[in-house]
Amino acid sequence: MSMDYLLPVLAKIIFVLAICMGSVPFLVWFERRGSAWIQGRIGPNRVGPFGLLQSLADVLKFFFKEDFIPKNSFKFYYLLAPAIALIAPLGALTLIPFGGSVLWNGQQIPLQIASIETGFVFILAFAGLEVYPIILAGWASNNKYSILGALRGSSQIISYEIAMGLSFVSMLLAYGTVIPNDIVIAQSSGGSLGFWGCLINPLGALIFWIAIFAETNRLPFDLPEGESELVAGFHVEYGAMKFALFFLAEYLAMIMASALLATLYFGGYNLLPGFDLLASLLSEQTGFILQNCIALFQFISLFLKVAFFMFCFVWVRWTLPRFRFDQLMDLGWKILFPLSLLNVIYMIIITAVMARS
């Protein structure tokens, strides 16, 4: 493998990891401040200005806490669960394009870590891995609360994955491809389907948005971690850095789901209004290549869309109450599943009509 190919790939991996890992402490701080604002409290305000360093203090606390392993646990699977929880969202992020391409040393470098022809199929596969750490953690901990949390989590994720997958299928039918970059390009080009996916398939966008709350175990769908009845659910026996990995994996899954929602339904890295002018001005003022300036603002456009959906995660968590488990299953099987099936039929008809016109 040549260095001309390897170095750009390594650079993209480091860049995506740095952005995602660096965003998590800020997101934790923002969630705490946001919840305090919504509930009329102060929030973190002791460590650093405005409490901005509180997340770093928490990381240090996790490092120095006792690394406890329950005596009756199944040690190998107990330790494996948090690792899988971290790998799944990171694997899906490698397939999401965060920009067009940049020109470097005469070489066109696409701003996507892995570009494969079955991109969205692999994303679904990585998203499906999210159920395994929940099952493994609950079973390997050998604790009745963690087992109940794992059963809840596995049934919840499997139930909502069907509606989410059908929402995927409806958009793949519309654009006729499973390659993420091609779908983003289709949402910017002209033609009958040349605009954001949420405009041609609003029901699919809504179903997908609801499903990712359930897939990431966020309120009002955090039944696997129901504190009032299960203490902490499937990770009740985890502490120190093992719990920190689950905590980190939850926020990485939220970032991945938000990026996926933006890519599929909200134009992906397509420039927001006015950004094309800013890219031209930046190129004129600095002398940078226009293509690279456009790629920079494409990344900023995707980043802002993901930031908006992350804000919605926080807003919904501290606004809506938790569902009962029977309500959760009813919503998934009796409402979202039939609606997603009807939505697929609707998109088949729309695509056929557009193809003939």
ZAMARGU-4260 file (C-alpha; in steps of 0.2 Angstrom, whole numbers, plus 5000, padded with zeros to 4 digits):
<rodrens>
0) 5000/5000/5000 | 5008/5017/4994 | 5011/5031/5006 | 5001/5043/4995 | 4986/5033/4999
5) 4989/5028/5017 | 4994/5046/5023 | 4977/5054/5018 | 4967/5040/5026 | 4977/5041/5042
10) 4974/5060/5042 | 4956/5058/5039 | 4954/5045/5053 | 4964/5056/5065 | 4953/5071/5060
15) 4937/5062/5063 | 4942/5055/5080 | 4948/5071/5086 | 4932/5080/5081 | 4921/5067/5089
20) 4931/5064/5105 | 4934/5082/5107 | 4916/5086/5105 | 4910/5074/5119 | 4916/5084/5134
25) 4908/5099/5127 | 4892/5090/5124 | 4892/5083/5142 | 4894/5101/5148 | 4881/5108/5136
30) 4869/5094/5142 | 4871/5098/5160 | 4870/5117/5157 | 4855/5114/5146 | 4846/5103/5158
35) 4849/5116/5172 | 4842/5130/5161 | 4827/5120/5157 | 4824/5116/5175 | 4828/5133/5182
40) 4845/5127/5190 | 4863/5134/5189 | 4872/5119/5182 | 4891/5116/5183 | 4899/5132/5187
45) 4914/5128/5199 | 4928/5120/5188 | 4934/5132/5175 | 4925/5147/5168 | 4906/5144/5167
50) 4910/5126/5172 | 4918/5122/5155 | 4932/5111/5163 | 4920/5100/5173 | 4920/5087/5160
55) 4939/5086/5161 | 4938/5084/5180 | 4925/5070/5177 | 4938/5061/5165 | 4951/5062/5179
60) 4939/5055/5191 | 4936/5040/5180 | 4954/5037/5178 | 4958/5036/5196 | 4942/5027/5202
65) 4944/5008/5207 | 4943/4996/5192 | 4931/4984/5200 | 4925/4968/5192 | 4911/4958/5200
70) 4916/4941/5207 | 4903/4931/5198 | 4903/4940/5182 | 4909/4932/5165 | 4925/4942/5164
75) 4929/4941/5146 | 4912/4946/5139 | 4910/4958/5154 | 4926/4967/5147 | 4921/4965/5129
80) 4904/4974/5130 | 4911/4992/5132 | 4923/4990/5118 | 4910/4984/5106 | 4899/4999/5111
85) 4913/5011/5106 | 4918/5002/5090 | 4900/5002/5083 | 4897/5021/5081 | 4915/5024/5076
90) 4914/5011/5062 | 4898/5019/5055 | 4906/5036/5055 | 4920/5030/5043 | 4907/5029/5030
95) 4899/5046/5031 | 4905/5059/5020 | 4909/5075/5028 | 4914/5085/5013 | 4917/5084/4994
100) 4935/5083/4991 | 4951/5093/4993 | 4966/5096/4982 | 4982/5092/4990 | 4999/5090/4980
105) 4989/5088/4964 | 4979/5074/4972 | 4960/5074/4974 | 4957/5068/4992 | 4938/5063/4996
110) 4933/5069/5013 | 4927/5052/5018 | 4937/5038/5027 | 4930/5023/5018 | 4921/5024/5001
115) 4913/5008/4996 | 4899/5004/4985 | 4888/4996/4998 | 4890/5011/5010 | 4873/5012/5018
120) 4872/4993/5020 | 4888/4994/5030 | 4881/5008/5041 | 4866/4998/5045 | 4877/4983/5049
125) 4887/4994/5061 | 4871/5001/5068 | 4865/4984/5071 | 4880/4980/5082 | 4873/4992/5095
130) 4862/4978/5102 | 4877/4967/5106 | 4886/4977/5120 | 4869/4979/5129 | 4865/4960/5129
135) 4883/4956/5133 | 4884/4969/5147 | 4868/4963/5155 | 4871/4945/5154 | 4890/4945/5159
140) 4887/4956/5174 | 4877/4942/5182 | 4865/4954/5190 | 4846/4954/5189 | 4845/4973/5186
145) 4857/4972/5172 | 4848/4957/5164 | 4832/4966/5164 | 4840/4981/5157 | 4848/4971/5143
150) 4831/4962/5139 | 4823/4979/5138 | 4837/4986/5127 | 4838/4972/5115 | 4819/4971/5112
155) 4819/4990/5110 | 4833/4992/5098 | 4827/4977/5087 | 4809/4984/5087 | 4814/5001/5081
160) 4828/4995/5069 | 4814/4989/5058 | 4806/5006/5056 | 4823/5014/5054 | 4828/5002/5041
165) 4812/5004/5031 | 4815/5023/5032 | 4832/5020/5025 | 4825/5009/5011 | 4812/5022/5006
170) 4826/5035/5003 | 4837/5022/4994 | 4823/5019/4982 | 4821/5037/4979 | 4839/5040/4974
175) 4843/5023/4967 | 4859/5021/4976 | 4866/5015/4992 | 4882/5026/4991 | 4881/5040/5004
180) 4891/5052/4994 | 4880/5050/4979 | 4864/5053/4989 | 4872/5069/4996 | 4876/5074/4978
185) 4858/5070/4972 | 4851/5082/4985 | 4861/5096/4978 | 4859/5093/4959 | 4844/5098/4948
190) 4830/5087/4943 | 4814/5080/4951 | 4823/5073/4966 | 4836/5086/4967 | 4833/5093/4985
195) 4834/5088/5003 | 4827/5071/5007 | 4815/5078/5020 | 4806/5088/5007 | 4802/5073/4996
200) 4799/5061/5011 | 4794/5070/5027 | 4786/5055/5035 | 4802/5045/5032 | 4812/5059/5040
205) 4801/5060/5055 | 4801/5041/5058 | 4820/5040/5056 | 4822/5054/5068 | 4811/5046/5081
210) 4819/5029/5079 | 4837/5036/5082 | 4831/5041/5099 | 4826/5023/5103 | 4842/5017/5095
215) 4853/5028/5106 | 4843/5024/5122 | 4839/5042/5125 | 4824/5049/5133 | 4810/5047/5131
220) 4816/5029/5126 | 4829/5026/5139 | 4820/5011/5147 | 4836/5000/5147 | 4843/5012/5160
225) 4827/5016/5169 | 4835/5023/5185 | 4818/5023/5195 | 4816/5004/5193 | 4833/4997/5187
230) 4846/5008/5195 | 4857/5010/5180 | 4851/4995/5169 | 4862/4985/5158 | 4878/4994/5165
235) 4874/4994/5183 | 4889/4984/5187 | 4901/4995/5177 | 4912/5008/5185 | 4928/5018/5182
240) 4934/5018/5164 | 4923/5004/5158 | 4908/5015/5163 | 4917/5030/5154 | 4917/5019/5138
245) 4899/5016/5139 | 4896/5035/5142 | 4907/5040/5128 | 4899/5027/5116 | 4882/5034/5120
250) 4887/5052/5114 | 4897/5045/5099 | 4881/5035/5094 | 4871/5052/5095 | 4884/5060/5084
255) 4884/5046/5071 | 4865/5045/5071 | 4864/5064/5069 | 4877/5064/5055 | 4867/5050/5047
260) 4850/5059/5048 | 4858/5075/5040 | 4866/5065/5026 | 4851/5055/5022 | 4837/5068/5024
265) 4845/5086/5026 | 4857/5088/5012 | 4873/5081/5021 | 4888/5092/5018 | 4879/5103/5005
270) 4882/5121/5008 | 4870/5131/5019 | 4863/5147/5011 | 4877/5160/5009 | 4891/5148/5012
275) 4896/5148/4994 | 4899/5167/4994 | 4909/5165/5010 | 4920/5152/5002 | 4923/5163/4987
280) 4928/5178/4998 | 4939/5167/5009 | 4948/5160/4993 | 4950/5178/4986 | 4957/5185/5003
285) 4969/5171/5007 | 4973/5164/4990 | 4968/5147/4995 | 4961/5135/4981 | 4943/5138/4979
290) 4939/5119/4980 | 4947/5118/4997 | 4938/5133/5004 | 4922/5125/4998 | 4926/5109/5006
295) 4930/5118/5022 | 4912/5126/5022 | 4905/5109/5017 | 4912/5102/5033 | 4905/5117/5043
300) 4888/5115/5035 | 4887/5096/5040 | 4894/5101/5058 | 4881/5114/5060 | 4867/5102/5055
305) 4874/5088/5067 | 4875/5102/5081 | 4857/5106/5079 | 4851/5088/5080 | 4863/5086/5096
310) 4854/5101/5103 | 4837/5092/5099 | 4843/5077/5109 | 4846/5087/5124 | 4830/5097/5122
315) 4819/5082/5121 | 4828/5073/5135 | 4824/5087/5147 | 4807/5090/5140 | 4797/5074/5138
320) 4794/5061/5151 | 4799/5043/5149 | 4787/5031/5141 | 4781/5015/5149 | 4788/4999/5141
325) 4771/4994/5134 | 4769/5012/5126 | 4787/5010/5119 | 4782/4993/5111 | 4765/5000/5105
330) 4774/5015/5096 | 4787/5004/5088 | 4776/4990/5082 | 4758/4997/5080 | 4762/5015/5074
335) 4780/5017/5067 | 4781/5000/5058 | 4765/5001/5048 | 4768/5019/5044 | 4786/5015/5038
340) 4779/5001/5027 | 4766/5013/5019 | 4780/5026/5017 | 4790/5013/5007 | 4775/5010/4996
345) 4772/5029/4994 | 4791/5031/4989 | 4789/5017/4976 | 4774/5026/4968 | 4783/5043/4968
350) 4799/5036/4961 | 4790/5027/4947 | 4779/5043/4943 | 4795/5054/4942 | 4804/5041/4932
355) 4790/5041/4918 | 4789/5060/4918
</rodrens>
